[in-house]
Amino acid sequence: MAKGLIQTANWRSTTLIVSETALIIGAVAVSVYLRVGGHAWPAVLADMLPKALVITSICQVCLYYGDLYDNPHVARNRAELLIRTLQALGVTLLILAAVYTLFPQLTVDRGVLAPAAALAVGAVVAWRFVFGWVTVQVGPRERLLLVGKNASALALARELHERTEAGVRIVGYVDPDANDGGAMGQLDFLGTVEDIPALVRARGVDRVVVSLVDARGKLPMDKLLDMKLDGVRFDHFASVYEEYTGKIAVENLRPSWLIFSSGFRKSHPLLAVKRGFDIGLSLVGLLLALPMMAIIYVVVRVTSDGPALYHQERVGLNGRIFFVHKFRTMRLDAEAATGPVWSSKNDVRITAVGRVLRRTRLDELPQLWNVLTGEMSFVGPRPERPSFVEQLTATIPFYGQRHVVKPGLTGWAQVRYTYGASVEDAIEKLQYDLYYIKNLSFALDLVIVLETIKTVILRRGAQ
């Protein structure tokens, strides 16, 4: 089966991590050889290997938090790639200096470290350029033909056009209605359903992707069956969209797809592990954050009228109402005249201190208590206010399905989508939330936690 964007990103990251680990350790090995010569090299290298692994681990963390493993835009921009790589390696040296001060036993001899650092920088930078070139030059590895046209098809085409490393190309689309042809954005109209066999052969199509929203009742199923038996591969648009975007297209969703698709499993062992993870992480978080929370509490009280903590109704698991706890970031009478309204960019109701708290996500720290008490999970769809949920449930299909799991302090939508506060943004975030619910796993939770830390450090999506 073809790899989707998520699998491709994982393959790309794993390849880079393994190869760059080998390059960094290799740089240390070469430096040791230059330092001691061939006779003593094996013994010294054996003693140096644990220290080399420390250097490698720190370097990999810095590269990851420099957004150098899963950001295709950085990979395509050589100047930015060079700058970020050098920055990450520079931060690695600073961290190593601190580590060597605290743990002198890990110190690498200067006669080894300096040449190793120079070799590692050159090797990693050169490999990044080579890897980026190779992943683009290998060309598309899968070619898709769409049946039907809609906004989701255009969204998929745009995303695949930008994600060249995914190796996927949409050759065009056919329309069940012979009289409804014409170019659709980046997608070329190639004909009707009757033309599918010829197009598959002529265009080297690997998969024919059918949008049942557009094609239901218009497809000659007997002819499609003949094509299937003749070797043409068909797939549901909703499945392909999920595979290549990391979200589920609400526009193309049908209850039958939800019922018969794989996923949406919540086993008792998984929920038990997830709850244990929540308790452990929230306890550690509260203990570490208490001094910071005390400072924030005082600052909020001193800089604006009203209480420092804000308690607001939210909708939780199975539609149950609970109170979420936050540090107050708006003035006390923020909704006195308007009632519940979404926050907007540059919202005048937000205080100066509140703006800083929102940008750094520090206003969310009291929600660790919600996680500890079981009202929330550390990872899950973000909880919304009851009035908004009522409005969105009436407007957006399947919106209520996001309440089949506990709401989270962070979530897949938060690390994949920028901040937004509108019905359109709610639809986009719901598509990510449904993907998370469908693919719920402890491994996905760990990925989201790591991505959340990076999001906070890089201040992405902050208002």
C-alpha positions in Angstrom: 0.0 0.0 0.0 1.2 3.5 -0.8 2.5 5.5 2.1 0.6 8.6 3.1 2.0 11.9 4.2 2.2 10.7 7.9 4.0 7.5 7.0 6.2 9.4 4.5 7.1 11.9 7.2 7.9 9.1 9.6 10.1 7.4 7.0 11.8 10.6 6.2 12.5 11.4 9.9 13.7 7.9 10.6 16.0 7.9 7.7 17.5 11.3 8.6 17.9 10.3 12.3 19.6 7.0 11.5 21.9 8.5 8.8 22.8 11.5 10.8 23.5 9.4 13.9 26.0 7.4 11.7 27.5 10.7 10.4 28.1 12.2 13.8 29.5 9.0 15.3 31.6 8.7 12.2 32.9 12.2 12.6 34.0 11.4 16.2 35.6 8.1 15.0 37.6 10.0 12.3 38.6 12.6 14.8 39.8 10.0 17.3 41.8 8.3 14.5 43.4 11.6 13.5 44.2 12.2 17.2 45.7 8.9 18.3 46.6 7.1 15.1 45.6 3.6 13.9 47.4 1.6 16.6 45.4 3.0 19.6 42.3 3.9 17.7 40.1 0.8 18.5 40.6 1.1 22.3 40.2 4.8 22.4 37.1 4.7 20.2 35.5 2.0 22.4 36.0 4.3 25.4 34.7 7.3 23.4 31.6 5.7 22.0 29.2 6.4 25.0 30.4 10.0 24.9 29.7 10.1 21.2 26.2 8.9 21.7 25.6 11.7 24.2 26.8 14.2 21.5 24.5 12.5 18.9 21.4 12.5 21.2 21.8 16.2 22.0 22.4 17.1 18.4 19.3 15.1 17.2 17.1 16.9 19.8 18.3 20.3 18.6 17.7 19.4 15.0 14.2 18.2 15.9 13.3 21.3 17.7 14.9 23.3 14.9 12.0 21.9 12.8 14.4 20.1 10.6 12.8 16.6 10.5 9.2 17.1 9.5 8.9 20.5 7.9 8.9 20.2 4.1 9.0 23.9 3.5 12.4 24.1 5.3 13.7 21.1 3.4 13.0 22.9 0.0 14.5 26.2 1.0 18.3 25.7 0.9 19.1 29.0 2.6 16.7 28.4 5.5 17.9 24.7 5.7 21.5 25.9 6.0 20.7 28.5 8.6 18.5 26.3 10.7 21.0 23.4 10.6 23.9 25.7 11.7 21.7 27.1 14.4 20.8 23.7 15.7 24.4 22.5 15.7 25.5 25.8 17.4 22.9 25.2 20.2 24.2 21.6 20.4 27.7 23.0 21.3 26.3 25.3 23.9 24.3 22.5 25.5 27.4 20.3 25.4 29.4 23.0 27.2 26.8 23.0 30.0 26.7 19.2 30.2 30.4 19.0 30.4 30.4 21.5 33.2 27.8 19.4 35.2 29.2 16.0 34.2 33.0 16.3 33.6 33.2 12.5 33.1 31.4 12.9 29.8 33.8 15.4 28.5 35.5 14.6 25.2 39.1 15.6 24.8 39.4 19.0 23.0 41.8 17.5 20.5 38.9 15.2 19.5 35.8 17.4 20.0 36.9 20.4 17.8 37.8 18.3 14.7 34.7 16.1 15.3 32.4 19.2 15.5 33.8 20.6 12.2 33.5 17.3 10.5 29.9 16.7 11.8 28.8 20.2 10.7 30.1 19.7 7.2 28.8 16.2 6.9 25.3 17.0 8.3 24.9 20.1 6.2 26.1 18.3 3.0 23.9 15.3 3.7 20.8 17.5 4.2 21.3 19.1 0.8 21.9 15.7 -0.8 18.9 14.1 0.9 16.6 17.0 -0.1 17.7 16.7 -3.7 17.3 12.9 -3.8 13.8 12.9 -2.3 12.7 15.4 -5.0 14.5 14.0 -7.9 13.2 10.4 -7.5 9.9 11.8 -8.8 6.3 10.8 -8.1 6.0 7.2 -6.9 2.2 7.0 -7.1 -0.2 8.5 -9.6 -3.8 9.1 -8.7 -6.9 9.7 -10.9 -9.9 11.3 -9.2 -13.5 10.5 -10.0 -15.7 13.5 -9.1 -14.8 17.0 -8.0 -15.3 19.1 -4.9 -13.5 21.4 -2.5 -11.8 18.5 -0.7 -10.3 17.3 -4.0 -8.8 20.7 -4.5 -7.5 20.8 -1.0 -5.9 17.4 -1.5 -4.3 18.5 -4.8 -2.9 21.7 -3.2 -1.4 19.7 -0.3 0.2 17.1 -2.5 1.5 19.8 -4.8 3.3 21.4 -1.8 4.5 18.1 -0.3 6.7 17.0 -3.1 8.5 14.6 -0.8 5.4 12.5 -0.5 6.0 11.3 -4.1 2.3 11.5 -5.1 0.8 13.2 -8.1 -2.9 13.6 -9.1 -2.9 13.3 -12.9 -6.4 14.9 -13.2 -10.0 14.0 -12.7 -12.9 12.4 -14.6 -16.5 13.5 -14.0 -19.5 11.1 -13.9 -21.5 13.8 -15.6 -20.2 14.0 -19.2 -21.5 17.6 -19.6 -19.8 19.0 -16.5 -16.1 19.0 -17.5 -13.6 21.8 -17.2 -10.4 22.6 -15.3 -10.7 22.6 -11.5 -7.9 24.7 -10.1 -4.8 22.6 -10.4 -6.7 19.6 -11.6 -7.2 18.9 -15.3 -10.5 17.4 -16.6 -9.6 14.2 -18.5 -12.9 12.8 -19.5 -15.7 10.6 -18.1 -16.0 7.3 -16.3 -16.0 5.6 -19.7 -12.4 6.8 -20.2 -11.0 5.4 -17.0 -9.4 2.2 -18.5 -7.7 4.2 -21.3 -6.5 6.9 -18.9 -5.1 4.3 -16.5 -3.0 2.8 -19.3 -2.0 6.1 -20.9 -1.2 8.0 -17.7 0.3 5.2 -15.7 -2.4 5.6 -13.0 -1.8 3.5 -9.8 -5.1 4.2 -8.1 -8.5 5.5 -9.2 -10.0 7.5 -6.3 -13.8 7.8 -6.2 -15.6 10.6 -4.4 -19.0 9.0 -3.7 -20.5 12.4 -2.8 -20.2 13.4 -6.4 -20.5 10.0 -8.1 -23.3 8.3 -6.1 -26.0 7.1 -8.5 -24.0 8.2 -11.5 -21.4 5.4 -11.7 -21.9 2.4 -14.0 -21.1 -0.2 -11.3 -21.0 -3.1 -13.8 -18.3 -1.3 -15.9 -16.3 -0.4 -12.8 -16.4 -4.0 -11.7 -15.1 -5.1 -15.1 -12.3 -2.5 -14.6 -11.5 -3.8 -11.1 -11.3 -7.4 -12.4 -9.1 -6.2 -15.2 -6.6 -4.8 -12.6 -7.6 -1.2 -12.1 -7.3 -0.3 -8.4 -10.1 1.7 -6.8 -10.2 3.5 -3.5 -12.6 5.7 -1.5 -11.7 9.4 -1.5 -12.2 9.7 2.2 -9.6 7.0 2.8 -7.1 8.5 0.5 -7.7 12.0 1.9 -7.0 10.7 5.4 -3.9 8.8 4.2 -2.3 11.9 2.7 -3.4 14.8 4.9 -3.6 13.4 8.5 -7.3 14.4 8.7 -10.7 13.1 7.7 -12.7 15.1 5.1 -16.1 15.9 6.7 -17.5 17.0 3.3 -17.0 13.5 1.9 -17.9 11.6 5.0 -20.7 9.1 5.1 -21.8 7.1 8.2 -21.2 3.9 6.2 -17.5 4.8 5.9 -17.2 5.4 9.6 -18.9 2.1 10.3 -16.9 -0.1 8.0 -13.4 1.6 8.1 -10.7 0.3 10.3 -9.9 2.3 13.5 -12.2 4.0 16.1 -11.1 1.3 18.6 -10.9 2.2 22.3 -9.6 -0.9 24.0 -9.6 -1.1 27.8 -5.8 -1.7 28.0 -5.2 1.4 25.8 -7.5 3.6 27.9 -5.7 2.3 31.1 -2.3 3.1 29.7 -3.5 6.5 28.5 -5.0 7.3 32.0 -1.7 6.2 33.7 0.2 8.5 31.3 -2.2 11.4 32.1 -1.8 10.9 35.9 2.0 10.6 35.7 2.5 13.5 33.4 0.0 15.9 35.1 1.6 15.2 38.6 5.1 15.9 37.3 3.8 18.9 35.4 2.1 20.4 38.5 5.1 19.8 40.7 7.5 21.5 38.2 5.1 24.3 37.3 4.0 25.3 40.8 6.7 28.0 41.3 5.8 29.4 37.8 2.1 29.2 38.5 2.5 31.1 41.8 4.4 33.9 40.0 1.7 34.1 37.2 -1.0 34.2 39.8 0.5 37.2 41.5 1.3 39.0 38.2 -2.3 38.6 36.9 -3.8 39.8 40.2 -1.5 42.8 40.3 -1.9 43.9 36.7 -5.6 43.7 36.2 -8.8 43.7 38.2 -10.5 40.4 39.1 -9.4 36.9 40.1 -6.2 35.3 38.6 -7.9 32.0 37.8 -10.8 31.7 35.4 -13.3 28.8 35.5 -15.3 28.2 32.4 -17.9 25.6 31.4 -16.7 23.2 28.7 -18.2 20.1 27.1 -16.3 16.9 27.9 -16.6 13.1 27.4 -20.0 12.0 26.2 -21.3 15.6 26.3 -20.8 16.0 30.1 -20.3 19.6 31.3 -17.2 20.4 33.5 -15.3 23.5 34.5 -11.9 24.1 32.8 -9.4 26.1 34.8 -7.2 28.8 33.2 -5.3 31.8 34.2 -7.4 34.8 33.3 -6.1 36.5 30.1 -9.0 38.9 29.4 -10.4 41.8 31.3 -13.0 41.0 33.9 -16.1 42.2 31.9 -14.9 40.8 28.6 -18.3 39.3 27.6 -20.6 41.5 29.6 -22.1 43.2 26.6 -21.7 40.5 23.9 -22.2 37.2 25.7 -20.1 34.2 24.6 -18.0 35.0 21.5 -14.9 33.5 20.0 -11.6 35.2 20.7 -10.1 36.8 17.6 -6.6 37.9 16.5 -5.5 41.1 18.3 -8.6 40.8 20.5 -8.9 44.1 22.5 -10.3 42.2 25.5 -7.0 40.5 26.1 -4.8 42.1 28.7 -1.1 42.8 28.1 -0.1 40.0 30.5 -2.8 37.8 29.0 -1.3 38.2 25.6 2.0 36.9 26.8 0.4 34.0 28.6 -1.5 33.0 25.5 1.5 33.2 23.3 3.5 31.0 25.6 0.5 28.7 26.5 1.2 29.4 30.2 -2.5 30.3 30.7 -3.3 26.6 30.2 -1.2 25.3 33.1 -4.1 25.1 35.6 -5.7 22.5 33.3 -3.1 20.0 34.5 -5.5 19.7 37.5 -8.4 18.9 35.1 -6.1 16.1 33.7 -5.2 14.8 37.1 -8.9 14.6 38.2 -9.9 12.8 35.0 -12.1 15.5 33.5 -9.6 15.9 30.7 -6.8 13.8 29.1 -3.3 15.2 28.3 -4.0 14.5 24.6 -7.4 14.8 22.9 -9.7 17.2 21.1 -9.7 20.7 22.8 -13.0 21.2 24.8 -15.4 23.8 23.6 -18.0 25.9 25.4 -21.6 24.5 25.5 -23.0 27.4 23.5 -20.4 26.9 20.8 -20.9 23.2 20.8 -24.7 23.6 20.3 -24.1 26.0 17.4 -21.4 23.8 15.7 -23.3 20.6 16.2 -26.2 22.1 14.3 -23.9 23.4 11.5 -21.2 20.8 11.1 -21.9 17.1 10.3 -20.3 14.6 12.8 -19.2 17.4 15.2 -20.7 15.5 18.2 -18.4 12.6 17.5 -15.4 14.5 19.0 -17.0 13.9 22.4 -16.5 10.1 22.3 -13.1 10.6 23.9 -11.9 12.9 26.7 -11.0 16.4 25.7 -7.3 17.2 25.9 -4.8 19.8 27.1 -3.3 19.5 23.6 -4.3 17.6 20.5 -3.6 16.6 16.9 -5.5 19.7 15.6 -3.4 22.0 17.8 -0.1 20.7 16.4 -1.3 20.5 12.8 -3.4 23.6 12.5 -2.8 27.3 13.4 -5.0 29.1 15.9 -8.5 29.9 14.6 -11.9 30.9 16.0 -14.6 30.6 13.4 -17.0 28.0 12.0 -14.6 27.3 9.2 -11.7 26.8 11.6 -13.9 24.5 13.7 -14.5 22.4 10.6 -10.8 22.2 9.9 -10.0 21.2 13.4 -12.8 18.7 13.5 -11.2 16.9 10.6 -8.0 16.5 12.6 -9.9 15.5 15.7 -11.7 12.8 13.8 -8.3 11.5 12.5 -7.0 11.4 16.1 -10.1 9.5 17.3 -9.9 7.0 14.5 -6.2 6.4 15.0 -6.1 6.7 18.8 -2.9 5.1 20.2 -0.3 5.7 22.8 2.3 6.2 20.1 0.2 9.0 18.5 -0.2 10.6 21.9 3.6 10.6 22.4 4.1 12.2 18.9 1.5 14.9 19.8 3.2 15.7 23.1 6.6 16.1 21.4 5.1 18.2 18.7 3.3 20.3 21.3 6.6 21.1 23.0 8.1 22.1 19.7 5.0 24.2 18.9 5.4 26.1 22.2 9.2 26.5 21.7 8.7 27.8 18.1 5.6 29.8 19.2 3.6 28.5 16.2 -0.2 29.0 16.2 -0.1 31.4 19.1 -2.5 34.2 19.1 
